[in-house]
Amino acid sequence: MKNEIKKDLEEYILEHAKMQYTCFDLSVQCLKLGYNGFAHFFQVQAQDEFLHQRRIIKYLSERDQLFEIKSVSIEKNNCNSIIEVLETYKKHREHFAELTSKYYKNASNLDDFVTSKFYDWFLIDFYEEIAETKDLIDGLKLSNSDHYKADIKASERIAPNTDPVVDPFAPHQ
C-alpha cells in the first residue's frame, strides 16, 4: 500500500472519530430541546461511526498496515431547533461524501482499485443518510408537521448489524 493511501485511510479513521463525538454532541442538543427520540437516533449513529472506524482499521490490518490514531477534538454545536440539529448533521454527511469521493479518486489515480472499491460502500452509505436526513428536515418543515410523531419514529432506530458494517467488502445493507 502506498503511503498516500495509508495516510488517507488514517485521516478517514480520525474523521469518523470526530463524527462519532459530533453525533454524541447532537444527541445532547436533542435532549436540551426535548427530543428524546432524536437523541437516541444520534446515539445509534455514533455507534455506526464507531463501526465505520472498525471497518477502516480492519481494512488496513488486512493490508498488513499499522495505523496511528491521533487525538480528536470537535466543534461544539448550539442548535436552537431540531431542524438546525438535522441541518448540522446533513452538513457533516455531505462533508463525508465529498471527503470519500476525494479519497476514492486518490486511490484510483494511484491505481489502487481495491481501495477505491472499499470506498464505494461508504459513498452509498453517506448518500443514503443524506437523503434520509433531507426527508426528515422537509417533513418537519411542513406546516402540518407533527414533531412528536417524528421524535417517536426516531426513537425506534435500531443499532446497526455489525457484521456487514465491519466487513470491508460486505454488500451495503
C-alpha atoms as a printed R data frame, in Angstrom:
    type eleno elety resid chain resno       x      y      z
1   ATOM     1    CA   MET     A     1   0.000  0.000  0.000
2   ATOM     2    CA   LYS     A     2   1.331  3.398 -0.954
3   ATOM     3    CA   ASN     A     3   1.924  5.944  1.796
4   ATOM     4    CA   GLU     A     4  -0.635  8.367  0.322
5   ATOM     5    CA   ILE     A     5  -3.350  5.703  0.535
6   ATOM     6    CA   LYS     A     6  -2.413  4.789  4.107
7   ATOM     7    CA   LYS     A     7  -2.408  8.480  5.101
8   ATOM     8    CA   ASP     A     8  -5.884  8.956  3.588
9   ATOM     9    CA   LEU     A     9  -7.218  5.929  5.476
10  ATOM    10    CA   GLU     A    10  -5.724  7.110  8.762
11  ATOM    11    CA   GLU     A    11  -7.288 10.540  8.240
12  ATOM    12    CA   TYR     A    12 -10.563  8.788  7.423
13  ATOM    13    CA   ILE     A    13 -10.473  6.984 10.780
14  ATOM    14    CA   LEU     A    14  -9.892 10.325 12.515
15  ATOM    15    CA   GLU     A    15 -12.784 11.961 10.646
16  ATOM    16    CA   HIS     A    16 -15.082  9.119 11.702
17  ATOM    17    CA   ALA     A    17 -13.966  9.523 15.315
18  ATOM    18    CA   LYS     A    18 -14.801 13.235 15.090
19  ATOM    19    CA   MET     A    19 -18.176 12.361 13.625
20  ATOM    20    CA   GLN     A    20 -18.828  9.893 16.435
21  ATOM    21    CA   TYR     A    21 -18.304 12.638 19.006
22  ATOM    22    CA   THR     A    22 -20.312 15.086 16.899
23  ATOM    23    CA   CYS     A    23 -23.225 12.631 16.975
24  ATOM    24    CA   PHE     A    24 -22.953 12.444 20.762
25  ATOM    25    CA   ASP     A    25 -22.971 16.252 20.843
26  ATOM    26    CA   LEU     A    26 -26.021 16.373 18.552
27  ATOM    27    CA   SER     A    27 -27.697 13.859 20.860
28  ATOM    28    CA   VAL     A    28 -27.151 16.265 23.761
29  ATOM    29    CA   GLN     A    29 -28.573 19.104 21.654
30  ATOM    30    CA   CYS     A    30 -31.690 16.989 21.052
31  ATOM    31    CA   LEU     A    31 -32.069 16.299 24.769
32  ATOM    32    CA   LYS     A    32 -31.818 20.030 25.528
33  ATOM    33    CA   LEU     A    33 -34.580 20.664 23.002
34  ATOM    34    CA   GLY     A    34 -36.776 17.892 24.437
35  ATOM    35    CA   TYR     A    35 -36.387 15.441 21.559
36  ATOM    36    CA   ASN     A    36 -35.506 12.196 23.334
37  ATOM    37    CA   GLY     A    37 -36.213 10.103 20.239
38  ATOM    38    CA   PHE     A    38 -33.781 12.096 18.113
39  ATOM    39    CA   ALA     A    39 -31.256 11.929 20.966
40  ATOM    40    CA   HIS     A    40 -31.476  8.136 20.665
41  ATOM    41    CA   PHE     A    41 -31.189  8.412 16.865
42  ATOM    42    CA   PHE     A    42 -27.860 10.235 17.189
43  ATOM    43    CA   GLN     A    43 -26.544  7.842 19.835
44  ATOM    44    CA   VAL     A    44 -27.193  4.971 17.419
45  ATOM    45    CA   GLN     A    45 -25.472  6.972 14.669
46  ATOM    46    CA   ALA     A    46 -22.455  7.440 16.961
47  ATOM    47    CA   GLN     A    47 -22.308  3.650 17.283
48  ATOM    48    CA   ASP     A    48 -22.418  3.391 13.490
49  ATOM    49    CA   GLU     A    49 -19.464  5.779 13.244
50  ATOM    50    CA   PHE     A    50 -17.506  3.562 15.625
51  ATOM    51    CA   LEU     A    51 -18.269  0.580 13.402
52  ATOM    52    CA   HIS     A    52 -17.038  2.574 10.407
53  ATOM    53    CA   GLN     A    53 -13.754  3.128 12.256
54  ATOM    54    CA   ARG     A    54 -13.507 -0.611 12.878
55  ATOM    55    CA   ARG     A    55 -14.173 -1.257  9.177
56  ATOM    56    CA   ILE     A    56 -11.285  1.013  8.167
57  ATOM    57    CA   ILE     A    57  -8.941 -0.424 10.814
58  ATOM    58    CA   LYS     A    58  -9.792 -3.954  9.676
59  ATOM    59    CA   TYR     A    59  -9.114 -2.991  6.077
60  ATOM    60    CA   LEU     A    60  -5.724 -1.553  7.000
61  ATOM    61    CA   SER     A    61  -4.778 -4.608  9.033
62  ATOM    62    CA   GLU     A    62  -5.844 -6.933  6.211
63  ATOM    63    CA   ARG     A    63  -3.428 -4.991  4.001
64  ATOM    64    CA   ASP     A    64  -0.672 -5.520  6.632
65  ATOM    65    CA   GLN     A    65  -0.647 -1.873  7.627
66  ATOM    66    CA   LEU     A    66  -0.138 -0.431 11.074
67  ATOM    67    CA   PHE     A    67  -2.049  2.715 11.850
68  ATOM    68    CA   GLU     A    68  -1.724  5.642 14.171
69  ATOM    69    CA   ILE     A    69  -4.691  7.412 15.668
70  ATOM    70    CA   LYS     A    70  -4.225 10.977 16.781
71  ATOM    71    CA   SER     A    71  -6.208 12.943 19.323
72  ATOM    72    CA   VAL     A    72  -9.665 14.123 18.361
73  ATOM    73    CA   SER     A    73 -11.438 17.377 19.066
74  ATOM    74    CA   ILE     A    74 -14.718 18.633 17.707
75  ATOM    75    CA   GLU     A    75 -16.544 21.892 17.356
76  ATOM    76    CA   LYS     A    76 -19.478 22.050 19.784
77  ATOM    77    CA   ASN     A    77 -22.908 22.786 18.386
78  ATOM    78    CA   ASN     A    78 -25.515 25.107 19.821
79  ATOM    79    CA   CYS     A    79 -28.731 24.410 17.953
80  ATOM    80    CA   ASN     A    80 -31.992 26.207 18.647
81  ATOM    81    CA   SER     A    81 -34.323 23.758 16.891
82  ATOM    82    CA   ILE     A    82 -34.483 20.153 15.780
83  ATOM    83    CA   ILE     A    83 -34.283 21.370 12.191
84  ATOM    84    CA   GLU     A    84 -30.959 23.100 12.996
85  ATOM    85    CA   VAL     A    85 -29.703 19.849 14.537
86  ATOM    86    CA   LEU     A    86 -30.647 17.886 11.426
87  ATOM    87    CA   GLU     A    87 -29.215 20.522  9.079
88  ATOM    88    CA   THR     A    88 -25.941 20.392 11.039
89  ATOM    89    CA   TYR     A    89 -25.906 16.613 10.732
90  ATOM    90    CA   LYS     A    90 -26.682 16.781  6.998
91  ATOM    91    CA   LYS     A    91 -23.805 19.235  6.510
92  ATOM    92    CA   HIS     A    92 -21.457 16.721  8.175
93  ATOM    93    CA   ARG     A    93 -22.750 13.862  5.993
94  ATOM    94    CA   GLU     A    94 -22.184 15.994  2.874
95  ATOM    95    CA   HIS     A    95 -18.633 16.675  4.079
96  ATOM    96    CA   PHE     A    96 -18.110 12.914  4.387
97  ATOM    97    CA   ALA     A    97 -19.473 12.287  0.897
98  ATOM    98    CA   GLU     A    98 -17.043 14.860 -0.530
99  ATOM    99    CA   LEU     A    99 -14.137 13.500  1.513
100 ATOM   100    CA   THR     A   100 -14.898  9.932  0.465
101 ATOM   101    CA   SER     A   101 -15.065 10.974 -3.187
102 ATOM   102    CA   LYS     A   102 -11.689 12.668 -2.816
103 ATOM   103    CA   TYR     A   103 -10.105  9.569 -1.261
104 ATOM   104    CA   TYR     A   104 -11.749  7.363 -3.887
105 ATOM   105    CA   LYS     A   105 -10.212  9.492 -6.651
106 ATOM   106    CA   ASN     A   106  -6.799  9.475 -4.930
107 ATOM   107    CA   ALA     A   107  -6.830  5.681 -4.731
108 ATOM   108    CA   SER     A   108  -7.962  5.365 -8.362
109 ATOM   109    CA   ASN     A   109  -5.286  7.803 -9.555
110 ATOM   110    CA   LEU     A   110  -2.670  5.683 -7.740
111 ATOM   111    CA   ASP     A   111  -4.051  2.514 -9.395
112 ATOM   112    CA   ASP     A   112  -5.208  1.089 -6.049
113 ATOM   113    CA   PHE     A   113  -8.543 -0.152 -7.297
114 ATOM   114    CA   VAL     A   114  -9.126 -2.379 -4.268
115 ATOM   115    CA   THR     A   115  -9.084  0.682 -2.017
116 ATOM   116    CA   SER     A   116 -11.308  2.556 -4.477
117 ATOM   117    CA   LYS     A   117 -13.801 -0.299 -4.229
118 ATOM   118    CA   PHE     A   118 -13.502 -0.139 -0.432
119 ATOM   119    CA   TYR     A   119 -14.671  3.497 -0.516
120 ATOM   120    CA   ASP     A   120 -17.745  2.548 -2.624
121 ATOM   121    CA   TRP     A   121 -19.532  1.168  0.429
122 ATOM   122    CA   PHE     A   122 -19.089  4.445  2.310
123 ATOM   123    CA   LEU     A   123 -20.301  6.547 -0.619
124 ATOM   124    CA   ILE     A   124 -23.538  4.583 -0.773
125 ATOM   125    CA   ASP     A   125 -23.966  4.822  2.998
126 ATOM   126    CA   PHE     A   126 -23.446  8.592  3.108
127 ATOM   127    CA   TYR     A   127 -25.772  9.368  0.213
128 ATOM   128    CA   GLU     A   128 -28.497  7.214  1.784
129 ATOM   129    CA   GLU     A   129 -28.051  9.100  5.071
130 ATOM   130    CA   ILE     A   130 -28.112 12.488  3.316
131 ATOM   131    CA   ALA     A   131 -31.384 11.581  1.561
132 ATOM   132    CA   GLU     A   132 -32.896 10.263  4.810
133 ATOM   133    CA   THR     A   133 -31.927 13.437  6.675
134 ATOM   134    CA   LYS     A   134 -33.251 15.679  3.910
135 ATOM   135    CA   ASP     A   135 -36.581 13.837  4.116
136 ATOM   136    CA   LEU     A   136 -36.682 14.358  7.898
137 ATOM   137    CA   ILE     A   137 -35.956 18.076  7.532
138 ATOM   138    CA   ASP     A   138 -38.528 18.532  4.770
139 ATOM   139    CA   GLY     A   139 -41.153 16.673  6.816
140 ATOM   140    CA   LEU     A   140 -40.505 18.749  9.923
141 ATOM   141    CA   LYS     A   141 -40.740 21.988  7.911
142 ATOM   142    CA   LEU     A   142 -44.261 21.197  6.704
143 ATOM   143    CA   SER     A   143 -46.941 23.387  8.260
144 ATOM   144    CA   ASN     A   144 -48.855 20.302  9.398
145 ATOM   145    CA   SER     A   145 -45.749 18.563 10.721
146 ATOM   146    CA   ASP     A   146 -46.078 16.517 13.883
147 ATOM   147    CA   HIS     A   147 -42.743 16.800 15.695
148 ATOM   148    CA   TYR     A   148 -43.916 14.400 18.396
149 ATOM   149    CA   LYS     A   149 -44.567 11.599 15.882
150 ATOM   150    CA   ALA     A   150 -41.237 12.293 14.160
151 ATOM   151    CA   ASP     A   151 -39.458 12.093 17.526
152 ATOM   152    CA   ILE     A   152 -41.192  8.792 18.369
153 ATOM   153    CA   LYS     A   153 -40.185  7.394 14.967
154 ATOM   154    CA   ALA     A   154 -36.555  8.482 15.546
155 ATOM   155    CA   SER     A   155 -36.591  6.624 18.873
156 ATOM   156    CA   GLU     A   156 -37.304  3.388 17.002
157 ATOM   157    CA   ARG     A   157 -33.986  3.421 15.181
158 ATOM   158    CA   ILE     A   158 -32.203  0.155 15.841
159 ATOM   159    CA   ALA     A   159 -28.488 -0.392 16.238
160 ATOM   160    CA   PRO     A   160 -26.656 -1.379 13.059
161 ATOM   161    CA   ASN     A   161 -25.946 -5.003 12.231
162 ATOM   162    CA   THR     A   162 -22.213 -5.095 12.949
163 ATOM   163    CA   ASP     A   163 -21.085 -7.814 10.541
164 ATOM   164    CA   PRO     A   164 -21.857 -6.033  7.263
165 ATOM   165    CA   VAL     A   165 -20.530 -2.769  8.650
166 ATOM   166    CA   VAL     A   166 -17.204 -4.136  9.872
167 ATOM   167    CA   ASP     A   167 -16.505 -6.474  6.920
168 ATOM   168    CA   PRO     A   168 -14.741 -4.199  4.387
169 ATOM   169    CA   PHE     A   169 -16.228 -5.885  1.315
170 ATOM   170    CA   ALA     A   170 -19.665 -6.857  2.570
171 ATOM   171    CA   PRO     A   171 -22.518 -5.591  0.418
172 ATOM   172    CA   HIS     A   172 -24.145 -2.425  1.670
173 ATOM   173    CA   GLN     A   173 -27.171 -3.129  3.878
